[in-house]
Amino acid sequence: MARFYDAMSDSDARRITDLLKEGGIEYSLQILGEGAKVKEVMVAEEDLAAAERLLDSPAHHNT
C-alpha cells in the first residue's frame, strides 16, 4: 500500500474515501498515533495514479 492522502477531519476523510469508492479503488484508512486527528488514506501502489487523477478531477473539487 502507498500513502495517498492525510485527512485532517472526519468529513475530509469521508470525502476522500467516497471518491475512491466511486472510482472503484480499494483503500485502507488508519488513524495516526493515539488521540491523533489525522487519518491516513492508503491505496495500492498500482492504483495510486488513478486515485490522484480522481482527486485532481474538476468534477470532484469543492467550490
Wavefront OBJ file of the C-alpha trace (Angstrom):
o trace
v 0.000 0.000 0.000
v 1.098 3.550 -0.714
v 0.299 6.655 1.276
v -2.248 8.645 -0.721
v -3.798 11.317 1.490
v -3.710 12.621 5.056
v -7.206 13.719 6.041
v -7.348 16.301 8.816
v -11.014 15.777 9.728
v -13.693 13.126 9.610
v -15.506 14.988 6.839
v -12.308 15.245 4.783
v -11.655 11.508 5.240
v -15.241 10.727 4.236
v -14.946 12.901 1.108
v -11.767 11.123 0.005
v -12.977 7.603 0.788
v -16.290 8.275 -1.003
v -14.320 9.466 -4.032
v -12.189 6.324 -4.014
v -15.283 4.114 -3.656
v -16.899 5.865 -6.644
v -13.735 5.216 -8.649
v -13.631 1.549 -7.657
v -10.307 1.954 -5.861
v -9.688 -0.097 -2.732
v -8.177 1.747 0.206
v -7.330 1.451 3.856
v -7.787 4.127 6.481
v -5.514 4.420 9.507
v -5.550 6.824 12.422
v -2.024 8.127 13.010
v -0.994 7.968 16.650
v -3.014 7.859 19.813
v -5.504 10.692 20.018
v -4.406 11.960 16.613
v -6.923 13.587 14.351
v -5.009 12.766 11.170
v -6.362 9.847 9.181
v -4.010 8.361 6.610
v -5.635 7.005 3.452
v -3.600 4.311 1.707
v -4.159 2.803 -1.750
v -2.404 0.009 -3.619
v 0.678 1.272 -5.447
v -0.784 0.226 -8.789
v -3.895 2.355 -8.053
v -2.010 5.446 -6.910
v -2.007 7.237 -10.286
v -5.739 6.565 -10.809
v -6.515 7.810 -7.287
v -4.553 11.009 -7.923
v -6.447 11.571 -11.180
v -9.747 11.206 -9.309
v -8.628 13.703 -6.689
v -7.484 16.183 -9.361
v -10.671 15.804 -11.426
v -12.512 19.150 -11.719
v -15.821 17.358 -11.054
v -14.598 16.453 -7.539
v -13.200 19.803 -6.415
v -15.080 21.633 -3.681
v -16.367 25.008 -4.781
l 1 2 3 4 5 6 7 8 9 10 11 12 13 14 15 16 17 18 19 20 21 22 23 24 25 26 27 28 29 30 31 32 33 34 35 36 37 38 39 40 41 42 43 44 45 46 47 48 49 50 51 52 53 54 55 56 57 58 59 60 61 62 63
